[in-house]
Amino acid sequence: MSEQSTAPEQAPLLRIVTPATTPEEVAAIVAVLSALGGGEAAPEPPRSEWASPERAVRSSPGRGLHAGRGAWRASGLPR
């Protein structure tokens, strides 16, 4: 009883078109492509606090704007 693969044939990942390509050149190309990484998705960059929707709300009940020393700094920073 022979087992037959049900997976379809896949196209080659790398095809050399120039007949004068040496094995060393192919190895260099494979090394560079391997170093580029696999199919992992790039991580999402952290969201800036400046783009936070909470910055649009300047004050809420019980939390007013600061007055006095350092007030200019406290008014522009997220809480």
C-alpha positions as CSV (number, residue, x, y, z in Angstrom):
1,M,0.0,0.0,0.0
2,S,1.6,3.3,-1.1
3,E,0.9,6.6,0.6
4,Q,0.1,9.5,-1.6
5,S,0.6,13.1,-0.5
6,T,-2.6,15.2,-0.6
7,A,-0.6,18.5,-0.4
8,P,-0.4,20.4,-3.7
9,E,3.0,21.1,-5.2
10,Q,4.4,24.4,-4.1
11,A,6.4,26.8,-6.2
12,P,10.1,27.0,-5.3
13,L,11.0,29.9,-2.9
14,L,14.1,30.7,-4.9
15,R,14.8,30.4,-8.6
16,I,18.2,31.0,-10.1
17,V,17.9,32.5,-13.6
18,T,21.6,33.1,-14.4
19,P,23.3,29.9,-15.4
20,A,26.8,31.1,-14.4
21,T,25.8,31.5,-10.7
22,T,28.2,29.8,-8.3
23,P,27.1,27.8,-5.2
24,E,28.9,30.4,-3.1
25,E,26.7,33.2,-4.6
26,V,23.5,31.1,-4.0
27,A,24.6,30.6,-0.4
28,A,25.2,34.3,0.1
29,I,21.7,35.1,-1.3
30,V,20.1,32.5,1.0
31,A,22.0,33.8,4.0
32,V,20.8,37.4,3.3
33,L,17.2,36.3,2.8
34,S,17.4,34.2,6.0
35,A,18.7,37.1,8.0
36,L,15.7,39.3,6.9
37,G,13.4,37.2,9.2
38,G,10.4,35.0,8.9
39,G,6.7,35.6,8.6
40,E,6.4,37.2,12.0
41,A,4.4,40.4,12.1
42,A,6.2,43.5,13.3
43,P,5.1,44.6,16.8
44,E,2.8,47.5,17.0
45,P,4.6,50.7,18.1
46,P,3.5,52.1,21.5
47,R,0.8,54.6,21.3
48,S,1.9,58.2,22.0
49,E,0.4,59.9,25.0
50,W,0.0,63.0,22.9
51,A,-2.5,61.0,20.7
52,S,-4.5,59.7,23.6
53,P,-8.2,60.6,23.6
54,E,-7.9,61.3,27.3
55,R,-5.9,64.5,26.5
56,A,-9.0,66.1,24.9
57,V,-10.7,66.1,28.4
58,R,-9.1,69.0,30.3
59,S,-10.8,68.5,33.6
60,S,-13.4,66.4,35.2
61,P,-15.4,66.7,38.4
62,G,-13.0,66.7,41.4
63,R,-10.0,67.2,39.2
64,G,-9.3,70.8,38.2
65,L,-6.3,72.5,36.6
66,H,-3.4,73.1,38.9
67,A,-2.3,76.6,39.8
68,G,1.0,77.7,41.1
69,R,4.5,76.3,40.8
70,G,4.8,73.7,37.9
71,A,1.3,74.4,36.7
72,W,2.4,74.8,33.1
73,R,4.1,71.4,33.2
74,A,1.1,69.7,34.8
75,S,-1.3,71.2,32.2
76,G,0.5,69.6,29.3
77,L,1.3,66.2,30.7
78,P,-1.1,63.2,30.8
79,R,-2.4,62.2,34.2
